[in-house]
Amino acid sequence: MTLAAGAGAAIALPRRTFAQTSPEAPATGVAPDAERHGLSAFGDLKYPADFAHFAYVDPKAPKGGTFSQIGPTAAYNQSFQTFNSLNAYILRGDGAQGMELTFDSLMARANDEPDAVYGLVAKSVAISADGTLYRFRLRPQARFHDGTALTAEDVAFSLNLLKAKGHPVITQVLREMEGAQAEAPDLVAVRFTPARARDVPLFVATLPIFSKAYYSVKSFEESTLEPPLGSGPYKVGRVEPGRTIAFERVTDYWGAGLPVNVGTDNFDTIRFEYFRDREVGFEAFKAKAYLFRQEFTARSWATGYTFPAFTEGKVKRAILPDATPSGAQGWFLNTRRPKFSDPRVREALSYAFDFEWTNKNLMFDAYRRTSSFFANSDLEAQGPAGPEEIALIESLGDRLTPADIAALKAPPWSPPVSDGSGQDRALLRKGAQLLREAGWEIKSGRLVNPQGEGLTIEFLDDEGGLERHTAPFIKNLKLLGIEANFRLVDGPQYQRRLNEFDFDSTVRRYSMSTVPGESLRNYFGSRAAATPGSNNLSGISDPVVDLLIEQVIAAPTREALRTACRVLDRRLRAGRYWVPHWYSAEFRIAFWDEFGWPDVPRPTYARAIPDIWSSRARTAG
């Protein structure tokens, strides 16, 4: 089993909510203020200005039919378990998945490049020499669903609104965006501070564009089930709060013929289904209540596909390679609580989790152990620091202590490897020793601190899929004198408690961009640790982490960025902020055999489903 991304994370997000791209460095060979058709982190683009469509699409894909699924990802206020709002860009409420389909953005993601975006509402962009001013030239044909023109006033209004009142993840990323201004009906200027991170301009370019006129009479800050006015390829259709939401294709969508849209948005209806129980959701798939499933449960994948529709060939399965960074999944520990303030206590918990037993007995050996915050990528630190890492570490001079420098040069911390028995006594003894060193001792079978307070842990979740995996962990914790329990709450309560950091430990998966930037501040920065609703669940507040994040953001080349990420990974792993889980470098998918897809190599950096699929009999693999 693995989990999809948490709020604001970028793994496999629909292309119109790509939340972890990277911004433009001065492009080689492109003069300042010259208009260009796309942006990337370091100025390199695969597609020329006159490209007809992305290489991974079928430009003649038929339109029609229905695609339905349990949404595999969530961003901002979206929940996997339920929804009660169609406003998915604020903190309040549980937003419906798929709302990004109803909004256009200035630019759209190319899924066969690590970080490039190309013109959607904006046909071009010009960047000042110092990289602080971006002028987006809009397409005159851009329209909202009510037929009104989408202008620079709407773009500027949307960006300023999201900066002021958007979800905390959005407002934190937009901290270094000074503001947006309409200079003409087709020209919007976005100004950034010199301190802006690499990914902020591209984040801006992929944010939703709202109608200024619509929100002049509607409140943006309220949860609502009223469909908002959009401009994207889909409109909100049937809505059953907490159960299902459908999006209907806009047949006269203004942008259908643009190069970034050719061969995409092929289904007449895209539907998201919600189930509070994974097993119930699987049974619904077997009964054809929905048509596509990304399988996150190893047990179901290994033993569940014996039902008639599968054996008769009506349901197909496939394993697709996933070349994107798998990032970090695990039990994140809330260091805001005094009992988790000592890293020795946090590390001791890792000795009680037997991954090897869990993987073999509960997950059919389907997973690899996660050690790094950048797993499955070349950003992961391995072994002693190499020459480039050492040069970066030493360049930081007196901003690091000698102990910091020595630790960063040493091999990074990795979770222990057990004997696979489920109760590795040697590892449990090491955990007990760490607890003693941190001042905890066993009295009457109970682990207590010098004040006589017991060590208790509540594992908070809104879905029971990981209860089987947590139970043996809890059992081993009890052997250390720690009283732990698994607490299942409903989706709204779960999200509220996370927003307020009212938990001991919870599971989350963060997948990093191929070119990380501002998102690192939101995940690991000290400022985010004190910001309700941020993704810094562990409450990491470390000046050295902050310093290294800035090194990542300031990296002038892809190679320098890679080096800085590896050093940051070393520091984060040294903090023992989590008990690492597992990952799989592949997508396991199952689907009713009613779809087709392009007979070309699939894009490297996204699943791209349903983006490039269509409704027809299978014709290509």
C-alpha positions in Angstrom: 0.0 0.0 0.0 1.0 3.6 -0.6 -0.8 6.8 -0.3 -1.2 9.7 -2.8 0.0 13.2 -2.2 -1.2 15.4 0.5 -2.5 18.9 0.1 -0.2 21.0 -2.0 1.9 18.3 -3.1 2.7 17.8 -6.7 2.7 14.1 -7.4 0.5 13.3 -10.3 -1.6 16.4 -9.9 -3.8 17.2 -12.9 -1.8 19.4 -15.2 -3.9 22.5 -14.4 -2.9 22.4 -10.8 0.8 21.6 -11.1 1.9 22.7 -7.7 5.7 22.1 -7.8 7.2 23.4 -11.0 10.2 25.6 -11.1 10.6 29.1 -12.5 12.5 30.6 -15.3 16.2 31.3 -14.9 17.4 33.6 -17.7 17.1 31.5 -20.9 20.2 31.0 -22.9 20.0 32.8 -26.2 16.8 34.7 -25.3 17.1 38.4 -24.8 15.5 40.0 -21.8 12.0 41.2 -22.5 11.8 39.1 -25.6 8.5 37.3 -25.8 8.7 33.5 -25.5 6.2 30.7 -25.8 7.2 28.7 -22.8 9.1 28.6 -19.5 11.3 26.2 -17.7 13.5 26.1 -14.6 16.7 26.8 -16.5 15.4 28.2 -19.8 15.5 24.9 -21.8 12.4 23.9 -23.8 11.8 20.8 -25.8 9.1 22.2 -28.1 9.6 25.1 -30.6 7.2 28.1 -30.8 5.3 26.5 -33.7 4.7 23.1 -32.2 1.4 21.5 -33.1 0.9 19.3 -30.1 2.7 17.4 -27.4 4.5 14.2 -28.6 2.7 11.9 -26.2 -0.8 12.6 -27.4 -3.0 11.3 -30.2 -4.1 14.5 -32.0 -6.9 12.6 -33.6 -8.2 11.0 -30.4 -12.0 10.6 -30.5 -14.2 12.6 -28.2 -16.9 11.0 -26.1 -17.7 8.5 -23.4 -17.0 8.5 -19.6 -14.0 8.2 -17.4 -14.6 7.5 -13.8 -12.2 6.8 -10.9 -11.4 7.3 -7.2 -9.2 10.3 -7.3 -5.6 9.3 -6.7 -4.3 12.7 -5.6 -5.4 15.6 -3.5 -4.3 19.2 -3.2 -4.9 22.2 -0.9 -8.2 21.5 0.9 -9.2 18.4 -1.0 -9.9 15.2 0.9 -9.7 11.6 -0.3 -12.7 10.6 1.8 -15.4 13.2 1.1 -16.2 16.7 -0.1 -18.6 19.4 0.9 -17.4 22.3 -1.2 -16.7 23.3 -4.8 -14.1 25.9 -3.6 -10.9 23.9 -3.7 -8.5 26.8 -3.3 -9.1 28.0 0.3 -8.5 26.4 3.7 -12.2 26.2 4.7 -14.2 23.1 3.8 -13.3 19.9 2.0 -12.9 20.7 -1.7 -14.1 18.4 -4.5 -11.4 16.7 -6.5 -11.3 17.7 -10.2 -12.3 21.3 -9.8 -9.1 22.3 -11.6 -10.7 20.9 -14.8 -13.1 23.9 -14.8 -10.4 26.6 -14.8 -7.8 27.6 -17.3 -4.4 29.0 -16.3 -1.8 31.2 -18.1 0.3 28.2 -19.1 0.0 24.4 -19.1 2.4 21.6 -18.1 4.4 19.5 -20.6 4.5 16.1 -19.0 7.5 14.9 -21.0 9.8 17.6 -19.6 10.9 17.9 -16.0 9.5 21.4 -15.5 8.4 23.1 -18.7 5.1 24.9 -19.3 3.7 26.4 -22.5 1.1 29.0 -23.4 -2.6 28.4 -22.7 -4.5 31.6 -21.8 -1.2 33.4 -22.3 0.3 33.1 -25.8 3.7 34.4 -24.7 5.6 35.9 -21.8 8.4 38.4 -21.6 10.8 38.5 -18.6 12.8 41.4 -17.4 16.6 41.2 -17.2 16.6 40.8 -13.4 13.9 38.2 -13.5 11.5 40.1 -11.2 8.9 41.2 -13.8 6.9 38.8 -16.1 4.5 40.2 -18.7 2.1 37.7 -20.0 0.4 38.4 -23.4 -3.1 36.9 -23.4 -4.9 35.3 -26.3 -7.9 37.5 -27.4 -10.2 34.5 -27.9 -10.0 33.4 -24.2 -13.5 33.1 -22.8 -15.3 32.1 -19.6 -18.2 29.6 -19.9 -20.8 32.4 -20.0 -19.2 33.8 -23.1 -17.5 36.8 -21.5 -14.0 37.7 -22.4 -11.1 36.5 -20.1 -8.9 39.5 -19.8 -5.8 40.7 -18.0 -8.1 42.2 -15.3 -9.3 38.7 -14.5 -5.8 37.3 -14.3 -4.5 40.1 -12.1 -7.6 39.8 -9.8 -7.1 36.1 -9.5 -3.5 36.2 -8.6 -3.9 39.0 -6.1 -6.9 37.2 -4.6 -5.1 33.9 -4.2 -2.2 35.7 -2.6 -4.5 37.4 -0.1 -7.1 34.8 0.6 -6.1 31.5 -0.9 -5.2 28.3 0.9 -2.1 28.7 3.2 -0.1 26.5 0.8 -0.8 29.0 -2.0 -0.3 32.2 0.1 3.1 30.9 1.3 4.3 30.2 -2.2 3.1 33.6 -3.4 4.8 35.4 -0.5 7.5 36.7 -2.9 5.0 37.7 -5.6 4.6 41.4 -5.0 1.4 41.6 -7.1 -0.2 41.5 -10.5 -1.5 44.4 -12.6 -3.4 44.6 -15.9 -1.4 46.9 -18.2 -3.8 46.4 -21.1 -6.8 44.1 -21.8 -4.4 41.5 -23.2 -1.3 42.2 -21.0 -0.8 41.3 -17.4 2.3 42.2 -15.4 3.4 40.1 -12.5 6.1 41.4 -10.2 8.3 39.3 -7.9 10.8 40.2 -5.2 14.4 39.5 -5.9 14.2 36.8 -3.2 11.5 34.8 -5.1 12.2 31.1 -5.4 12.9 29.3 -8.7 9.4 27.8 -8.9 7.3 30.8 -8.0 6.8 32.2 -11.6 5.8 28.9 -12.9 3.5 28.3 -10.0 1.8 31.6 -10.8 1.6 30.6 -14.5 -0.4 27.4 -13.6 -2.8 28.9 -11.0 -6.5 29.0 -11.8 -8.0 32.1 -13.4 -11.2 33.3 -11.9 -13.8 35.7 -13.2 -13.5 39.2 -11.5 -17.1 39.9 -12.3 -18.3 36.7 -10.8 -16.5 37.2 -7.5 -17.6 40.8 -7.3 -20.9 39.5 -6.2 -19.7 36.2 -4.6 -17.5 35.6 -1.6 -14.3 33.8 -2.4 -13.6 32.9 1.2 -16.7 30.7 1.7 -17.3 27.0 1.2 -20.0 26.6 -1.3 -21.7 23.9 -3.5 -22.6 26.5 -6.1 -20.5 25.7 -9.3 -18.2 28.7 -9.9 -17.8 30.3 -13.3 -14.8 28.8 -15.1 -13.1 28.9 -18.5 -11.6 25.4 -18.7 -12.5 22.3 -20.8 -15.1 21.0 -18.3 -18.0 22.3 -16.3 -19.4 20.9 -13.0 -22.2 18.4 -13.7 -24.0 16.2 -11.3 -22.9 16.6 -7.6 -23.8 14.4 -4.7 -21.8 15.8 -1.8 -19.5 13.3 -0.2 -20.3 10.7 -2.8 -19.6 11.7 -6.4 -19.0 14.6 -8.7 -19.1 14.7 -12.4 -17.6 17.1 -14.9 -19.1 17.6 -18.3 -16.9 18.5 -21.3 -17.5 22.0 -22.7 -18.2 21.3 -26.4 -17.4 24.8 -27.5 -14.4 25.2 -25.3 -12.4 28.2 -26.6 -9.0 26.6 -26.1 -9.6 23.1 -27.6 -7.4 23.7 -30.6 -4.4 25.1 -28.8 -1.2 23.0 -29.0 -1.2 22.3 -25.3 -4.8 20.9 -25.5 -4.7 19.0 -28.8 -5.3 15.3 -28.1 -6.4 15.9 -24.4 -9.7 16.3 -22.6 -11.2 13.5 -24.7 -14.0 12.3 -22.4 -17.5 13.8 -22.4 -17.7 13.1 -18.7 -15.0 12.7 -16.0 -16.4 11.5 -12.7 -14.8 11.2 -9.2 -16.2 8.7 -6.7 -15.7 8.8 -3.0 -15.6 5.8 -0.6 -14.7 5.9 3.1 -13.5 2.3 3.0 -10.9 0.9 0.6 -12.5 -2.5 0.4 -15.9 -1.0 -0.4 -14.3 1.0 -3.1 -12.7 -2.1 -4.6 -16.0 -3.9 -4.5 -17.6 -1.0 -6.3 -14.9 -1.2 -9.1 -15.6 -4.9 -9.5 -19.3 -4.1 -9.9 -18.4 -1.5 -12.6 -19.5 1.5 -10.5 -16.5 3.2 -11.8 -14.1 2.3 -14.7 -10.5 3.1 -13.7 -8.6 2.3 -10.5 -5.0 3.1 -9.4 -4.3 0.3 -7.0 -2.6 1.5 -3.8 -3.3 -1.7 -1.8 -0.7 -4.5 -2.4 -3.0 -7.2 -1.0 -5.8 -6.3 -3.5 -3.3 -6.3 -6.4 -1.8 -9.7 -5.4 -5.0 -11.5 -4.4 -8.1 -9.5 -5.4 -8.1 -9.8 -9.2 -9.9 -13.1 -9.4 -13.4 -11.8 -10.1 -15.3 -12.9 -13.2 -14.9 -9.6 -15.2 -11.1 -9.9 -14.8 -10.8 -13.6 -15.7 -13.1 -13.0 -18.7 -10.8 -10.1 -20.0 -13.3 -7.3 -19.4 -11.0 -5.8 -16.8 -7.3 -5.2 -17.6 -4.3 -4.5 -15.5 -1.0 -2.7 -16.3 2.1 -1.6 -14.5 3.5 1.7 -15.6 7.0 2.9 -14.6 7.1 6.0 -12.5 10.3 8.0 -13.1 9.3 10.9 -10.8 10.7 11.3 -7.3 8.7 9.2 -4.9 9.5 11.5 -2.1 8.6 10.8 1.5 5.9 8.7 3.0 5.7 7.7 6.7 4.4 8.4 10.1 5.3 12.1 10.6 5.9 13.1 14.2 4.6 16.4 15.6 7.7 17.9 17.2 5.6 20.8 18.5 4.7 18.4 21.3 7.4 18.2 24.0 7.4 14.4 24.0 8.8 14.4 20.5 11.2 17.3 20.9 14.2 15.0 21.4 15.5 13.4 18.2 16.6 10.3 20.2 13.0 9.7 21.1 12.0 10.0 17.5 14.7 7.7 16.3 13.8 5.1 19.0 10.4 4.8 17.4 12.0 3.7 14.1 13.5 0.6 15.8 10.0 -0.6 16.7 8.7 -0.6 13.1 9.6 -3.9 11.3 9.4 -2.9 7.6 10.8 -6.2 6.4 8.1 -8.2 8.2 5.4 -5.8 7.1 6.4 -5.9 3.5 6.5 -9.7 3.4 3.4 -10.5 5.4 1.1 -7.6 4.6 2.3 -6.2 1.3 3.5 -9.2 -0.7 7.1 -7.8 -1.0 5.7 -5.1 -3.3 7.6 -2.2 -1.9 11.0 -0.7 -1.2 11.9 1.0 2.0 11.9 4.7 2.0 15.0 6.3 3.5 15.2 9.7 1.8 12.9 12.7 1.4 13.9 12.5 -2.3 13.5 8.7 -2.9 13.6 7.3 -6.4 15.6 10.2 -7.8 19.1 11.5 -8.3 18.4 14.1 -5.6 18.7 11.5 -2.8 21.9 11.6 -0.6 23.9 8.4 -0.6 27.1 7.4 1.3 29.6 10.0 2.4 29.3 13.5 0.8 30.9 13.7 -2.6 33.3 16.5 -3.7 30.5 18.8 -5.0 28.5 18.4 -1.7 31.6 19.0 0.4 32.4 22.2 -1.6 28.9 23.5 -0.9 29.0 22.6 2.7 32.4 24.3 3.2 31.2 27.4 1.3 28.6 28.0 4.0 31.5 28.8 6.4 30.6 30.0 9.9 26.9 29.7 9.3 27.4 26.0 10.2 29.0 24.7 13.4 31.8 22.2 13.1 29.4 19.5 14.3 26.9 20.4 11.6 29.7 20.2 9.0 30.9 16.8 10.2 27.3 15.4 10.2 26.6 16.7 6.7 29.7 15.1 5.3 28.9 11.7 6.9 26.6 9.0 5.4 23.0 10.0 5.9 20.8 8.4 8.5 18.7 5.5 7.2 16.1 3.5 9.0 17.2 0.2 10.5 16.9 -3.2 8.7 15.3 -5.8 10.8 15.6 -9.6 10.8 12.1 -9.9 9.5 10.7 -11.6 12.5 8.3 -8.9 13.3 9.9 -8.4 16.7 13.6 -7.9 16.2 15.0 -7.9 19.8 18.3 -6.4 18.9 16.6 -3.4 17.3 14.2 -3.0 20.2 17.1 -3.0 22.6 18.6 -0.1 20.6 15.4 1.8 20.8 15.1 1.2 24.5 18.7 2.5 24.9 17.9 5.7 23.0 14.9 6.3 25.2 17.0 5.9 28.3 19.6 8.4 27.0 16.7 10.8 26.4 15.7 10.6 30.1 12.9 8.1 29.9 12.7 5.0 32.0 10.5 2.0 32.7 8.5 2.1 35.9 5.9 -0.6 36.6 6.0 -1.6 32.9 5.3 2.0 31.8 7.8 4.4 30.1 7.9 7.7 31.9 9.9 10.9 31.9 11.5 12.5 35.0 8.1 14.2 35.7 6.4 10.8 35.8 4.5 11.4 32.6 4.0 8.4 30.3 4.9 8.4 26.6 1.7 8.0 24.6 1.2 8.2 20.8 -2.1 8.6 18.9 -1.8 7.7 15.2 -4.4 9.8 13.5 -6.0 8.9 10.2 -9.3 9.4 8.3 -9.1 6.1 6.5 -8.5 2.6 7.9 -6.3 1.3 5.1 -3.1 1.5 7.2 -4.6 0.2 10.5 -3.2 -3.3 9.7 0.2 -1.9 9.2 0.1 0.3 12.3 -1.1 -2.5 14.6 2.2 -4.5 14.7 4.1 -1.2 15.1 1.9 -0.4 18.1 2.5 -3.8 19.5 6.3 -3.3 19.4 6.0 0.2 20.9 4.2 -1.4 23.8 7.3 -3.6 24.4 9.2 -0.3 24.8 6.7 0.9 27.4 4.9 3.3 25.0 1.1 3.3 25.0 -0.1 3.9 21.4 -3.4 3.7 19.6 -4.8 4.1 16.1 -7.4 6.8 16.0 -9.9 6.9 13.0 -11.8 10.1 12.6 -14.0 11.5 9.8 -12.6 13.5 7.0 -13.5 17.0 8.1 -12.3 16.4 11.7 -9.1 15.0 10.3 -8.4 17.9 8.1 -9.2 20.4 10.9 -6.8 18.7 13.3 -4.1 18.7 10.7 -4.7 22.3 9.9 -4.4 23.1 13.6 -1.5 20.7 14.1 -3.6 18.9 16.7 -2.1 15.4 16.5 0.8 13.2 17.7 1.5 11.4 14.4 -0.2 11.0 11.0 0.6 9.5 7.7 1.4 11.6 4.7 3.2 11.2 1.4 5.1 14.2 0.0 6.4 13.7 -3.5 9.0 16.2 -4.7 9.2 18.0 -8.0 12.1 17.0 -10.3 13.2 20.6 -9.7 12.2 21.6 -6.1 11.9 25.2 -5.1 9.4 27.2 -3.0 7.5 24.1 -2.0 10.5 23.1 0.2 9.8 26.1 2.4 6.2 25.0 2.8 7.2 21.4 3.7 10.3 22.0 5.9 10.7 25.7 6.5 10.6 27.3 10.0 8.0 29.9 8.9 5.6 27.1 7.7 6.0 25.3 11.0 4.0 28.1 12.6 1.5 28.5 9.8 -1.8 26.7 10.3 -2.7 24.6 7.3 0.9 24.3 6.0 2.4 21.1 4.9 5.2 21.2 7.6 3.4 18.6 9.7 6.4 17.7 11.8 7.0 21.3 12.8 10.5 21.4 11.4 12.1 24.6 12.6 15.9 24.3 11.9 18.0 27.3 10.8 20.3 24.9 9.0 17.4 23.4 7.0 16.3 27.0 6.2 19.8 27.8 5.0 20.0 24.7 2.8 16.5 25.3 1.3 17.8 28.7 0.2 20.8 27.0 -1.4 18.4 24.8 -3.4 16.4 27.8 -4.5 19.4 29.8 -5.5 21.1 27.0 -7.4 22.1 28.4 -10.9 22.2 25.0 -12.7 20.5 21.7 -12.6 23.7 20.1 -11.4 24.0 22.7 -8.6 20.4 22.1 -7.6 21.0 18.4 -7.4 24.0 18.9 -5.1 22.1 21.2 -2.8 19.1 18.8 -2.6 21.4 16.0 -1.5 22.9 18.1 1.3 19.4 19.2 2.4 18.4 15.5 2.4 21.2 14.7 4.7 20.1 17.4 7.2 16.5 16.4 7.1 17.2 12.8 7.6 19.4 13.6 10.6 16.4 15.2 12.3 14.5 11.9 12.5 11.2 13.7 11.9 9.4 10.6 10.8 9.2 6.9 10.8 9.7 6.1 7.1 7.3 3.9 5.2 7.8 2.5 1.7 7.5 3.4 -2.0 7.0 1.8 -5.4 8.5 3.2 -8.6 5.5 2.3 -10.6 1.8 2.9 -11.1 -0.4 -0.2 -10.7 -3.6 0.5 -12.7 -6.7 -1.6 -13.4 -9.5 -0.5 -15.8 -12.5 -1.8 -17.6 -11.5 -2.5 -21.2 -13.2 0.5 -22.8 -10.3 2.9 -23.3 -7.7 3.7 -25.9 -4.5 5.6 -25.6 -1.8 7.0 -28.0 0.5 4.5 -29.7 3.6 6.6 -28.7 5.9 6.6 -25.6 4.0 7.8 -22.6 5.2 10.9 -20.9 8.0 10.5 -18.3 6.9 12.9 -15.6 3.2 12.1 -15.2 0.6 9.3 -15.3 -1.3 11.5 -17.8 -4.5 9.6 -17.2 -7.2 10.5 -18.1 -5.6 13.5 -19.8 -4.5 11.6 -23.0 -6.8 8.5 -22.9 -10.0 8.3 -24.8 -13.1 6.2 -24.8 -12.7 3.3 -27.3 -11.6 -0.3 -27.5 -8.0 -0.9 -26.6 -5.8 -0.4 -29.7 -2.3 0.0 -28.4 -0.1 -0.8 -25.4 
